[in-house]
């Protein structure tokens, strides 16, 4: 029994650190950049918006359809959209303090991305935990793939935390907040070995709806607002192309 317990703790730790390392790499890549010009920010945000659109349209939604069906996935997307609307309305009334001023919206978007990424990490963790229990080598291979998969989400999260001038403890909190669900999911996968595909379908489609709202309402409009030239739109198109290539490689 002790051996089994230690194995489950080990699987859960692998799930957590897989998500955390990928997220932190993405966040750190944002913070080491020094160019703060509007053209640079607009182009980068456009690229990240396109990247997230590609991950949603070519990864999350198709995988949700495969685990369930079009009707269930559509319901999950709408639930995610409604949840995003409710959170958006609630966060809009939060008092971030006068010192934040215009940075309030950046922190709000970071919150959206953290919630969406965390929900997305639950089914990913379940798959990882199940595979680790069946084949440790194949499980580690999936962990590497999931780690790389988390870098784009970390990039987007880091961009908004940077613009919101988040403190180091806030950055650590957000990175842990998005990673704990994968650790929990891995633990569930290690215990159950298999989870209903319908649950995975709803989880993936819910996360897709939540993140899609954020991309369409905040990220892409923000990139155009920062730089109305061709580069912001080109960055979005390039992000979609790179995202599609990335998803193809990961699968």
NORBEL-V58766 format. One record per run of one state. SS is the DSSP state (H for helix, E for strand, - for the rest). FROM is the first residue (numbers start at 1). LEN is the number of residues. If there is no record, write none. Layout:
BEGIN
ss=SS from=FROM len=LEN
ss=SS from=FROM len=LEN
END
This chain:
BEGIN
ss=- from=1 len=1
ss=H from=2 len=30
ss=- from=32 len=6
ss=H from=38 len=30
ss=- from=68 len=2
ss=H from=70 len=23
ss=- from=93 len=8
ss=H from=101 len=34
ss=- from=135 len=1
ss=H from=136 len=28
ss=- from=164 len=4
ss=H from=168 len=25
ss=- from=193 len=4
ss=H from=197 len=30
ss=- from=227 len=3
ss=H from=230 len=21
ss=- from=251 len=1
END
